[in-house]
């Protein structure tokens, strides 16, 4: 069945009107786009057997260019081989996804040979940068039809030739030599610019190096050499070609901005090129992350054509501004962009495809590398000359400045010498005047003392008495204040005695009334005696507290001595060691004052009461953190104790209550209400004062101010 299908197909082809490809001894090895027939399969699903029902169209140009299409193109080649030699088909475009070549054998049945980027892993009849396929045998005569199936994600450009092996081999040798020379020249330019970058440390060389590397990679891909050497590993580069092309254009923009110094010389053009950068980034994103290959490719092409115009305008304006190397930049980068635009216009079908158009990017890179290397050299030679001229100008300026400076120094030296002579004369005059002033002051002091003695002698007895009355009044006021305070204390003591002593005594009297005197051994009497003992202890405790408070009121001047604060602190913490361990307290000390002149017993008692209160009134939610500090404020010592305990409410007279005798702010904790009163009494006995700052559930801070002794320096 396959045989008859092939026979009928050949017969129909022979009867059909159209061009045929004649292969003879005068073969000119030209492209055969005008002699081939093609049919576009937009669905991409047509089979070889279905071709007999399709209507093929004849090509109109030597190189068929269908642009970017999403389907498949079928090509029919009607070949009349009159040479008696084996013939070959050459596709000088390596960037096809899939290639299938259908050739009839001697029986008329068609066999298929595959190629393309998607089939790089298959064994190829000819390992070459282009796609080469054998067509039939040398002993075949007459008109024979061959079919080719092509699929490409890029532009469907078909530079197709039919020839014998010898011209192909000769042509490939020439192309390989040409590309090898091109590649070697590019390597030389790369090494040259790398050396220049190492020497000059200029970013423009780095931009150009990256640009050349991308251009070499693109040329290797578009000419097929990368696939020839890497095989199927090179397919990844094919699919990344739009991204690589976009990155190449980005390097062109950054190189142009740097070389022409657009930020300074042409700010508007620098802004325009930033817009182009954004467009290329969008194009790259489309190619990487979407299936809109056609639009990404179209955006990239149109942007490159527009970029050519902008770069040419920038080069011309830079020439007008007499920028060094601008002519070379115009010839190099401008020439490359024009040849690249010509290649793009060819792939878009606007200009006819030819070998020159196909190889235009290689020629453009060659021209660019030559002139841009010269441009960079010219620019930096010019910069070096400008640097030398600038350096000479700076040296001359420095020399002129030094000469002027020496002149000014000489003038200033003379002025200072004259001033020094004048100042020396003035100093001598001032010295004499000072001696005279000392004599005058001494005389005035003697006269003032004499006048004071005379004034005092002239005072009347009444005036002397008034002075004495004023002195006595001050003393009486101090005595009255002291009596008022003592009276207040006596009132407190009276209240304490009437309440804190009378209550236990009344309890004892009541217990005595119910005591069983007739039967002393009664067990109930023993219990009454225990109650009496408790009441006596309470009376004793009250009397002891009053005794201690009264003793504080005595004068303490005779007990003043050197108090070592660190030693006092150690004794206090040792005495409270059990409470510290039980509560897990942390005590920090910061003693900027190591010792003071004061009453040792009072200082120890004050510190003990404050630390004990911090432990006693701790927060149940956190371990106690107590800080003890000593420092100086003016002529006063400061002892500061702070904690993170439960705190007290100082509003509505709370502070007075804190320091009141037998006054308690927290009743849930065991205490007498004497400690803070005793602290206040002892501090006042030392002519000091105590201050408290506190907030509920945040802690308390107590500051004790003790005046410095008159004979002591802090």
C-alpha positions as semicolon CSV with decimal commas, in nm:
position;residue;x (nm);y (nm);z (nm)
1;X;0,000;0,000;0,000
2;X;0,286;0,236;0,085
3;X;0,447;0,164;-0,250
4;X;0,134;0,254;-0,447
5;X;0,088;0,571;-0,243
6;X;0,442;0,679;-0,324
7;X;0,400;0,592;-0,692
8;X;0,082;0,796;-0,724
9;X;0,244;1,087;-0,540
10;X;0,543;1,088;-0,778
11;X;0,310;1,068;-1,078
12;X;0,107;1,364;-0,955
13;X;0,424;1,561;-0,900
14;X;0,547;1,487;-1,248
15;X;0,219;1,608;-1,393
16;X;0,206;1,919;-1,175
17;X;0,311;2,258;-1,302
18;X;0,597;2,432;-1,126
19;X;0,968;2,475;-1,107
20;X;1,215;2,195;-1,074
21;X;1,572;2,192;-0,944
22;X;1,818;2,074;-1,206
23;X;2,149;1,946;-1,072
24;X;2,413;1,943;-1,346
25;X;2,786;1,996;-1,391
26;X;2,739;2,374;-1,398
27;X;2,589;2,372;-1,048
28;X;2,637;2,722;-0,903
29;X;2,575;2,617;-0,541
30;X;2,308;2,889;-0,501
31;X;2,008;2,899;-0,268
32;X;1,700;2,731;-0,418
33;X;1,421;2,922;-0,245
34;X;1,255;3,020;-0,573
35;X;1,244;2,659;-0,701
36;X;1,093;2,493;-0,393
37;X;0,727;2,448;-0,295
38;X;0,599;2,491;0,060
39;X;0,284;2,444;0,267
40;X;0,226;2,582;0,618
41;X;0,067;2,339;0,863
42;X;-0,061;2,578;1,131
43;X;-0,188;2,296;1,353
44;X;0,144;2,109;1,335
45;X;-0,039;1,775;1,328
46;X;-0,034;1,685;0,954
47;X;0,126;1,354;0,865
48;X;0,341;1,272;0,564
49;X;0,060;1,063;0,414
50;X;-0,178;1,363;0,419
51;X;0,043;1,582;0,199
52;X;-0,121;1,463;-0,126
53;X;-0,435;1,658;-0,027
54;X;-0,253;1,984;0,042
55;X;-0,190;2,275;-0,190
56;X;0,177;2,375;-0,198
57;X;0,289;2,731;-0,280
58;X;0,597;2,816;-0,483
59;X;0,873;3,019;-0,318
60;X;0,930;3,375;-0,441
61;X;1,283;3,452;-0,317
62;X;1,614;3,272;-0,318
63;X;1,587;3,236;0,061
64;X;1,240;3,159;0,187
65;X;1,157;3,368;0,500
66;X;0,824;3,302;0,673
67;X;0,903;3,496;0,996
68;X;0,803;3,364;1,338
69;X;0,527;3,102;1,313
70;X;0,380;2,863;1,566
71;X;0,314;2,571;1,328
72;X;0,512;2,350;1,091
73;X;0,637;2,413;0,732
74;X;0,647;2,132;0,475
75;X;0,890;2,178;0,184
76;X;0,875;1,991;-0,148
77;X;1,194;1,971;-0,357
78;X;1,159;1,847;-0,718
79;X;1,513;1,755;-0,818
80;X;1,646;1,640;-1,157
81;X;1,999;1,503;-1,097
82;X;2,190;1,496;-1,426
83;X;2,541;1,473;-1,276
84;X;2,552;1,107;-1,195
85;X;2,684;1,203;-0,850
86;X;2,536;1,184;-0,503
87;X;2,365;1,509;-0,411
88;X;2,306;1,670;-0,072
89;X;2,068;1,919;0,087
90;X;2,223;2,183;0,314
91;X;2,022;2,399;0,556
92;X;2,244;2,692;0,654
93;X;2,033;2,771;0,961
94;X;2,112;2,556;1,264
95;X;1,829;2,695;1,477
96;X;1,548;2,450;1,399
97;X;1,368;2,260;1,673
98;X;1,280;1,966;1,444
99;X;1,387;1,859;1,094
100;X;1,253;1,555;0,904
101;X;1,379;1,478;0,551
102;X;1,177;1,225;0,346
103;X;1,372;1,066;0,056
104;X;1,246;0,793;-0,182
105;X;1,454;0,479;-0,216
106;X;1,497;0,267;-0,529
107;X;1,156;0,108;-0,472
108;X;0,982;0,442;-0,442
109;X;0,914;0,408;-0,069
110;X;1,005;0,707;0,145
111;X;1,247;0,692;0,436
112;X;1,296;0,964;0,692
113;X;1,610;1,114;0,847
114;X;1,573;1,343;1,149
115;X;1,767;1,636;1,281
116;X;1,719;1,963;1,469
117;X;1,788;2,088;1,823
118;X;1,540;1,841;1,968
119;X;1,729;1,551;1,806
120;X;2,088;1,642;1,891
121;X;2,127;1,310;2,071
122;X;2,072;1,113;1,747
123;X;2,361;1,003;1,528
124;X;2,411;1,252;1,243
125;X;2,531;1,146;0,899
126;X;2,754;1,453;0,885
127;X;2,881;1,629;1,197
128;X;2,869;1,990;1,087
129;X;2,759;2,329;1,209
130;X;2,482;2,326;0,946
131;X;2,223;2,054;0,880
132;X;2,332;1,827;0,588
133;X;2,128;1,538;0,443
134;X;2,199;1,300;0,153
135;X;1,929;1,294;-0,116
136;X;1,901;0,965;-0,305
137;X;2,172;0,789;-0,505
138;X;2,392;0,873;-0,801
139;X;2,226;0,615;-1,024
140;X;1,884;0,776;-0,997
141;X;1,767;0,969;-1,302
142;X;1,467;1,186;-1,375
143;X;1,252;1,415;-1,163
144;X;1,232;1,302;-0,798
145;X;1,037;1,471;-0,515
146;X;1,179;1,508;-0,166
147;X;0,988;1,642;0,136
148;X;1,121;1,832;0,437
149;X;0,933;1,902;0,762
150;X;1,060;2,203;0,959
151;X;0,964;2,342;1,301
152;X;1,131;2,638;1,472
153;X;1,057;2,856;1,770
154;X;1,264;3,131;1,609
155;X;1,216;3,288;1,267
156;X;1,143;3,040;0,989
157;X;1,426;3,138;0,754
158;X;1,530;2,871;0,499
159;X;1,872;2,930;0,340
160;X;1,858;2,593;0,155
161;X;2,106;2,464;-0,105
162;X;2,120;2,150;-0,323
163;X;2,471;2,049;-0,424
164;X;2,722;1,767;-0,445
165;X;2,970;1,675;-0,173
166;X;3,278;1,844;-0,315
167;X;3,145;2,203;-0,308
168;X;3,005;2,138;0,037
169;X;3,341;2,019;0,168
170;X;3,525;2,313;0,010
171;X;3,266;2,558;0,141
172;X;3,277;2,412;0,492
173;X;3,656;2,436;0,500
174;X;3,635;2,798;0,398
175;X;3,363;2,872;0,656
176;X;3,555;2,691;0,931
177;X;3,871;2,883;0,848
178;X;3,674;3,207;0,846
179;X;3,503;3,134;1,178
180;X;3,831;3,013;1,328
181;X;3,998;3,338;1,228
182;X;3,704;3,530;1,368
183;X;3,712;3,333;1,694
184;X;4,088;3,377;1,729
185;X;4,058;3,750;1,669
186;X;3,786;3,773;1,934
187;X;4,001;3,583;2,185
188;X;4,285;3,828;2,117
189;X;4,052;4,125;2,167
190;X;3,920;3,969;2,489
191;X;4,270;3,918;2,628
192;X;4,369;4,269;2,521
193;X;4,072;4,427;2,698
194;X;4,121;4,202;3,002
195;X;4,478;4,328;3,031
196;X;4,360;4,685;2,987
197;X;4,102;4,634;3,263
198;X;4,369;4,493;3,497
199;X;4,598;4,790;3,425
200;X;4,350;5,079;3,419
201;X;4,082;4,939;3,657
202;X;3,811;5,112;3,448
203;X;3,455;4,973;3,444
204;X;3,419;5,043;3,071
205;X;3,659;4,755;2,998
206;X;3,457;4,521;3,219
207;X;3,133;4,611;3,038
208;X;3,299;4,554;2,701
209;X;3,448;4,220;2,812
210;X;3,105;4,091;2,915
211;X;2,958;4,220;2,588
212;X;3,221;4,036;2,380
213;X;3,168;3,712;2,573
214;X;2,794;3,726;2,504
215;X;2,858;3,803;2,135
216;X;3,094;3,505;2,102
217;X;2,833;3,282;2,262
218;X;2,556;3,411;2,033
219;X;2,776;3,371;1,721
220;X;2,863;3,014;1,822
221;X;2,492;2,937;1,862
222;X;2,363;3,107;1,545
223;X;2,643;2,958;1,332
224;X;2,584;2,609;1,475
225;X;2,937;2,551;1,605
226;X;2,822;2,520;1,967
227;X;2,584;2,234;1,876
228;X;2,852;2,074;1,658
229;X;3,096;2,044;1,950
230;X;2,860;2,005;2,248
231;X;2,588;1,794;2,091
232;X;2,267;1,769;2,292
233;X;2,427;1,965;2,581
234;X;2,420;2,269;2,355
235;X;2,041;2,255;2,328
236;X;2,007;2,441;2,658
237;X;2,190;2,737;2,507
238;X;1,952;2,736;2,211
239;X;1,648;2,773;2,436
240;X;1,827;3,048;2,631
241;X;1,922;3,238;2,313
242;X;1,655;3,516;2,349
243;X;1,766;3,573;2,708
244;X;2,134;3,582;2,608
245;X;2,053;3,826;2,326
246;X;1,865;4,050;2,572
247;X;2,158;4,044;2,816
248;X;2,393;4,132;2,527
249;X;2,185;4,437;2,446
250;X;2,193;4,535;2,813
251;X;2,575;4,521;2,806
252;X;2,570;4,740;2,492
253;X;2,365;5,000;2,680
254;X;2,582;4,996;2,993
255;X;2,899;5,018;2,781
256;X;2,756;5,314;2,585
257;X;2,655;5,494;2,907
258;X;3,000;5,445;3,054
259;X;3,211;5,517;2,743
260;X;3,024;5,831;2,635
261;X;2,979;5,941;2,999
262;X;2,613;6,013;2,922
263;X;2,521;6,094;3,281
264;X;2,737;6,405;3,254
265;X;2,747;6,483;2,880
266;X;2,398;6,378;2,759
267;X;2,164;6,328;3,059
268;X;1,851;6,301;2,843
269;X;2,004;6,019;2,640
270;X;2,112;5,845;2,961
271;X;1,746;5,850;3,072
272;X;1,630;5,714;2,733
273;X;1,876;5,424;2,758
274;X;1,742;5,342;3,106
275;X;1,399;5,302;2,943
276;X;1,555;5,062;2,691
277;X;1,703;4,865;2,982
278;X;1,356;4,825;3,127
279;X;1,216;4,706;2,792
280;X;1,489;4,444;2,755
281;X;1,425;4,320;3,107
282;X;1,057;4,281;3,019
283;X;1,150;4,091;2,701
284;X;1,382;3,860;2,898
285;X;1,108;3,797;3,156
286;X;0,859;3,708;2,880
287;X;1,103;3,458;2,728
288;X;1,189;3,302;3,064
289;X;0,854;3,283;3,238
290;X;0,582;3,280;2,970
291;X;0,488;3,102;2,645
292;X;0,456;3,432;2,456
293;X;0,772;3,361;2,259
294;X;0,653;3,550;1,950
295;X;0,585;3,874;2,141
296;X;0,905;3,857;2,340
297;X;1,104;3,803;2,017
298;X;0,919;4,087;1,840
299;X;0,971;4,332;2,131
300;X;1,342;4,249;2,138
301;X;1,381;4,306;1,762
302;X;1,191;4,635;1,751
303;X;1,380;4,761;2,057
304;X;1,716;4,672;1,898
305;X;1,623;4,864;1,580
306;X;1,527;5,168;1,790
307;X;1,842;5,132;2,001
308;X;2,052;5,152;1,683
309;X;1,910;5,496;1,606
310;X;1,966;5,621;1,963
311;X;2,328;5,499;1,972
312;X;2,405;5,661;1,634
313;X;2,255;5,990;1,755
314;X;2,456;5,971;2,080
315;X;2,779;5,899;1,888
316;X;2,721;6,196;1,653
317;X;2,646;6,431;1,943
318;X;2,957;6,307;2,127
319;X;3,163;6,385;1,816
320;X;3,017;6,737;1,816
321;X;3,113;6,767;2,185
322;X;3,468;6,660;2,086
323;X;3,469;6,354;2,310
324;X;3,784;6,150;2,265
325;X;3,728;5,820;2,087
326;X;3,378;5,919;1,969
327;X;3,470;5,866;1,600
328;X;3,595;5,515;1,675
329;X;3,280;5,449;1,881
330;X;3,063;5,558;1,587
331;X;3,252;5,330;1,345
332;X;3,264;5,037;1,590
333;X;2,940;5,029;1,786
334;X;2,748;5,217;1,517
335;X;2,871;4,977;1,249
336;X;2,783;4,675;1,463
337;X;2,434;4,803;1,539
338;X;2,371;4,879;1,169
339;X;2,480;4,530;1,063
340;X;2,275;4,380;1,347
341;X;1,972;4,581;1,233
342;X;2,031;4,453;0,876
343;X;2,032;4,096;1,009
344;X;1,710;4,162;1,207
345;X;1,541;4,315;0,902
346;X;1,642;4,007;0,705
347;X;1,489;3,770;0,961
348;X;1,172;3,981;0,956
349;X;1,153;3,948;0,575
350;X;1,192;4,322;0,514
351;X;1,520;4,277;0,323
352;X;1,614;3,964;0,124
353;X;1,825;3,702;0,302
354;X;2,169;3,640;0,154
355;X;2,499;3,499;0,273
356;X;2,608;3,852;0,356
357;X;2,296;3,908;0,567
358;X;2,340;3,570;0,739
359;X;2,702;3,650;0,825
360;X;2,642;4,021;0,900
361;X;2,656;3,977;1,278
362;X;3,001;3,814;1,252
363;X;3,121;4,102;1,037
364;X;2,959;4,348;1,279
365;X;3,133;4,197;1,583
366;X;3,466;4,203;1,397
367;X;3,426;4,569;1,298
368;X;3,305;4,655;1,646
369;X;3,593;4,483;1,826
370;X;3,850;4,657;1,602
371;X;3,717;5,011;1,629
372;X;3,597;4,994;1,989
373;X;3,935;4,868;2,104
374;X;4,088;5,166;1,923
375;X;3,819;5,389;2,076
376;X;3,897;5,272;2,428
377;X;4,271;5,312;2,367
378;X;4,221;5,661;2,221
379;X;4,002;5,762;2,510
380;X;4,239;5,652;2,780
381;X;4,547;5,781;2,597
382;X;4,365;6,112;2,585
383;X;4,271;6,084;2,948
384;X;4,631;6,006;3,033
385;X;4,748;6,314;2,841
386;X;4,484;6,524;3,014
387;X;4,596;6,375;3,343
388;X;4,959;6,467;3,269
389;X;4,859;6,821;3,170
390;X;4,641;6,849;3,478
391;X;4,926;6,714;3,690
392;X;5,166;6,975;3,547
393;X;4,911;7,247;3,609
394;X;4,867;7,128;3,967
395;X;5,244;7,120;4,018
396;X;5,274;7,473;3,876
397;X;4,985;7,586;4,093
398;X;5,146;7,429;4,400
399;X;5,477;7,597;4,316
400;X;5,304;7,935;4,274
401;X;5,117;7,881;4,598
402;X;5,440;7,791;4,779
403;X;5,609;8,106;4,647
404;X;5,314;8,319;4,753
405;X;5,305;8,139;5,088
406;X;5,675;8,202;5,149
407;X;5,623;8,572;5,069
408;X;5,330;8,594;5,309
409;X;5,527;8,404;5,577
410;X;5,816;8,651;5,547
411;X;5,577;8,944;5,574
412;X;5,399;8,789;5,868
413;X;5,729;8,709;6,039
414;X;5,835;9,072;6,014
415;X;5,500;9,185;6,146
416;X;5,521;8,942;6,436
417;X;5,875;9,052;6,520
418;X;5,764;9,415;6,530
419;X;5,460;9,315;6,737
420;X;5,677;9,118;6,978
421;X;5,897;9,422;7,038
422;X;5,586;9,632;7,096
423;X;5,433;9,368;7,325
424;X;5,756;9,340;7,522
425;X;5,752;9,716;7,582
426;X;5,385;9,696;7,684
427;X;5,461;9,407;7,921
428;X;5,734;9,608;8,087
429;X;5,494;9,898;8,128
430;X;5,222;9,666;8,264
431;X;5,469;9,515;8,509
432;X;5,545;9,858;8,649
433;X;5,174;9,939;8,666
434;X;5,109;9,608;8,844
435;X;5,372;9,686;9,107
436;X;5,209;10,025;9,159
437;X;4,865;9,859;9,188
438;X;4,997;9,615;9,450
439;X;5,126;9,904;9,655
440;X;4,797;10,091;9,617
441;X;4,594;9,781;9,708
442;X;4,803;9,725;10,018
443;X;4,748;10,085;10,122
444;X;4,372;10,058;10,054
445;X;4,347;9,736;10,257
446;X;4,512;9,902;10,556
447;X;4,279;10,199;10,526
448;X;3,971;9,974;10,498
449;X;4,068;9,780;10,812
450;X;4,124;10,106;10,994
451;X;3,783;10,236;10,881
452;X;3,609;9,912;10,996
453;X;3,770;9,942;11,336
454;X;3,662;10,302;11,357
455;X;3,304;10,215;11,250
456;X;3,278;9,934;11,502
457;X;3,415;10,162;11,772
458;X;3,152;10,422;11,689
459;X;2,861;10,179;11,722
460;X;2,633;10,252;12,017
461;X;2,555;10,005;12,285
462;X;2,204;9,981;12,145
463;X;2,329;9,866;11,806
464;X;2,553;9,605;11,970
465;X;2,254;9,487;12,171
466;X;2,042;9,455;11,853
467;X;2,308;9,234;11,696
468;X;2,315;9,017;12,007
469;X;1,930;8,996;12,008
470;X;1,929;8,878;11,647
471;X;2,183;8,609;11,726
472;X;1,980;8,496;12,028
473;X;1,660;8,496;11,822
474;X;1,811;8,256;11,570
475;X;1,924;8,027;11,851
476;X;1,576;8,040;12,013
477;X;1,407;7,959;11,682
478;X;1,628;7,653;11,645
479;X;1,550;7,555;12,006
480;X;1,173;7,604;11,954
481;X;1,181;7,391;11,639
482;X;1,367;7,123;11,830
483;X;1,114;7,141;12,116
484;X;0,822;7,120;11,872
485;X;0,975;6,812;11,717
486;X;1,041;6,656;12,055
487;X;0,686;6,740;12,161
488;X;0,557;6,566;11,850
489;X;0,769;6,264;11,932
490;X;0,639;6,268;12,291
491;X;0,284;6,276;12,161
492;X;0,361;5,973;11,946
493;X;0,525;5,799;12,242
494;X;0,221;5,882;12,455
495;X;-0,008;5,737;12,191
496;X;0,209;5,427;12,168
497;X;0,215;5,383;12,543
498;X;-0,162;5,436;12,571
499;X;-0,235;5,185;12,296
500;X;0,058;4,950;12,255
501;X;0,134;4,920;12,631
502;X;-0,206;4,967;12,792
503;X;-0,365;4,691;12,582
504;X;-0,124;4,417;12,703
505;X;-0,149;4,545;13,064
506;X;-0,530;4,534;13,048
507;X;-0,503;4,182;12,910
508;X;-0,277;4,082;13,202
509;X;-0,523;4,231;13,451
510;X;-0,808;4,038;13,295
511;X;-0,608;3,716;13,304
512;X;-0,526;3,774;13,673
513;X;-0,896;3,816;13,751
514;X;-0,973;3,472;13,615
515;X;-0,663;3,310;13,764
516;X;-0,760;3,021;13,996
517;X;-0,577;3,117;14,317
518;X;-0,737;2,843;14,519
519;X;-0,595;2,577;14,297
520;X;-0,265;2,696;14,147
521;X;-0,197;2,359;13,984
522;X;-0,508;2,395;13,768
523;X;-0,402;2,331;13,397
524;X;-0,607;2,632;13,296
525;X;-0,374;2,852;13,505
526;X;-0,077;2,734;13,293
527;X;-0,249;2,851;12,979
528;X;-0,324;3,187;13,148
529;X;0,042;3,223;13,241
530;X;0,145;3,168;12,878
531;X;-0,094;3,443;12,771
532;X;0,050;3,671;13,043
533;X;0,403;3,593;12,917
534;X;0,308;3,691;12,561
535;X;0,160;4,020;12,686
536;X;0,476;4,093;12,889
537;X;0,690;4,026;12,582
538;X;0,481;4,271;12,384
539;X;0,530;4,537;12,654
540;X;0,904;4,464;12,656
541;X;0,925;4,489;12,279
542;X;0,745;4,827;12,276
543;X;0,971;4,960;12,552
544;X;1,281;4,831;12,365
545;X;1,169;5,004;12,046
546;X;1,104;5,331;12,233
547;X;1,438;5,305;12,405
548;X;1,615;5,256;12,074
549;X;1,431;5,552;11,919
550;X;1,503;5,778;12,218
551;X;1,871;5,683;12,203
552;X;1,877;5,801;11,843
553;X;1,772;6,148;11,957
554;X;2,091;6,190;12,160
555;X;2,374;6,383;12,008
556;X;2,601;6,175;11,790
557;X;2,901;6,401;11,727
558;X;3,115;6,209;11,973
559;X;3,051;5,879;11,782
560;X;3,158;5,993;11,433
561;X;3,428;5,775;11,279
562;X;3,547;5,643;10,942
563;X;3,283;5,402;10,804
564;X;3,395;5,151;10,538
565;X;3,083;5,102;10,330
566;X;3,185;4,776;10,161
567;X;3,256;4,621;10,501
568;X;2,914;4,737;10,628
569;X;2,748;4,590;10,316
570;X;2,916;4,253;10,371
571;X;2,795;4,240;10,734
572;X;2,440;4,326;10,628
573;X;2,429;4,059;10,354
574;X;2,583;3,800;10,589
575;X;2,317;3,877;10,851
576;X;2,044;3,832;10,588
577;X;2,209;3,535;10,416
578;X;1,928;3,290;10,498
579;X;1,662;3,522;10,354
580;X;1,874;3,589;10,043
581;X;1,921;3,218;9,974
582;X;1,558;3,133;10,050
583;X;1,419;3,399;9,812
584;X;1,685;3,354;9,538
585;X;1,767;3,724;9,556
586;X;2,040;3,892;9,349
587;X;2,227;4,181;9,510
588;X;2,434;4,419;9,297
589;X;2,660;4,687;9,442
590;X;2,805;5,002;9,284
591;X;3,013;5,193;9,541
592;X;3,163;5,511;9,399
593;X;3,220;5,623;9,760
594;X;3,423;5,364;9,953
595;X;3,412;5,528;10,300
596;X;3,261;5,824;10,487
597;X;3,282;6,000;10,823
598;X;2,961;5,913;11,012
599;X;2,808;5,699;11,291
600;X;2,890;5,342;11,197
601;X;2,601;5,183;11,391
602;X;2,348;5,414;11,225
603;X;2,479;5,352;10,872
604;X;2,470;4,975;10,928
605;X;2,119;4,993;11,076
606;X;1,992;5,206;10,785
607;X;2,136;4,971;10,521
608;X;2,009;4,664;10,709
609;X;1,652;4,796;10,733
610;X;1,640;4,898;10,365
611;X;1,777;4,565;10,233
612;X;1,555;4,370;10,475
613;X;1,247;4,559;10,350
614;X;1,343;4,481;9,987
615;X;1,357;4,110;10,072
616;X;1,043;4,121;10,285
617;X;0,828;4,310;10,033
618;X;0,941;4,113;9,725
619;X;0,710;4,027;9,434
620;X;0,578;3,668;9,428
621;X;0,609;3,668;9,047
622;X;0,987;3,720;9,019
623;X;1,302;3,674;9,226
624;X;1,424;3,986;9,408
625;X;1,683;4,207;9,233
626;X;1,837;4,454;9,480
627;X;2,091;4,723;9,390
628;X;2,297;4,913;9,651
629;X;2,478;5,228;9,536
630;X;2,688;5,497;9,700
631;X;2,791;5,821;9,533
632;X;2,827;6,192;9,600
633;X;2,599;6,483;9,513
634;X;2,763;6,814;9,594
635;X;2,861;6,803;9,965
636;X;2,635;6,507;10,048
637;X;2,682;6,133;10,050
638;X;2,402;5,932;9,889
639;X;2,314;5,574;9,987
640;X;2,064;5,433;9,736
641;X;1,881;5,098;9,767
642;X;1,642;4,994;9,487
643;X;1,446;4,674;9,419
644;X;1,186;4,518;9,188
645;X;0,938;4,430;9,463
646;X;0,567;4,493;9,507
647;X;0,613;4,868;9,570
648;X;0,383;5,102;9,764
649;X;0,121;5,361;9,676
650;X;0,264;5,702;9,779
651;X;-0,045;5,904;9,684
652;X;-0,280;6,052;9,947
653;X;-0,019;6,084;10,222
654;X;0,138;5,746;10,157
655;X;0,493;5,876;10,197
656;X;0,420;6,009;10,551
657;X;0,263;5,677;10,642
658;X;0,570;5,487;10,521
659;X;0,788;5,669;10,776
660;X;0,527;5,669;11,056
661;X;0,584;5,471;11,376
662;X;0,391;5,140;11,379
663;X;0,246;5,226;11,039
664;X;0,231;4,945;10,782
665;X;0,153;4,969;10,408
666;X;0,119;4,592;10,352
667;X;-0,051;4,382;10,618
668;X;-0,006;4,048;10,440
669;X;0,365;4,052;10,531
670;X;0,483;4,009;10,891
671;X;0,629;4,332;11,039
672;X;0,623;4,584;11,325
673;X;0,603;4,920;11,144
674;X;0,923;5,043;11,315
675;X;1,199;4,992;11,051
676;X;1,136;5,288;10,820
677;X;1,057;5,516;11,118
678;X;1,389;5,420;11,271
679;X;1,567;5,483;10,935
680;X;1,417;5,832;10,919
681;X;1,506;5,907;11,282
682;X;1,866;5,792;11,237
683;X;1,910;5,988;10,913
684;X;1,772;6,305;11,073
685;X;2,003;6,255;11,372
686;X;2,286;6,270;11,116
687;X;2,137;6,600;10,985
688;X;2,038;6,419;10,665
689;X;1,718;6,340;10,483
690;X;1,556;6,035;10,325
691;X;1,352;6,019;10,004
692;X;1,139;5,734;9,868
693;X;1,011;5,671;9,512
694;X;0,787;5,375;9,437
695;X;0,511;5,237;9,213
696;X;0,289;4,940;9,277
697;X;0,423;4,613;9,129
698;X;0,727;4,793;8,982
699;X;0,960;4,831;9,278
700;X;1,089;5,084;9,526
701;X;1,387;5,322;9,533
702;X;1,507;5,478;9,862
703;X;1,772;5,753;9,868
704;X;1,945;5,848;10,194
705;X;2,132;6,182;10,194
706;X;2,400;6,226;10,467
707;X;2,591;6,559;10,482
708;X;2,964;6,555;10,440
709;X;3,169;6,624;10,752
710;X;3,318;6,974;10,758
711;X;3,674;6,839;10,780
712;X;3,621;6,580;10,503
713;X;3,660;6,602;10,124
714;X;3,457;6,372;9,897
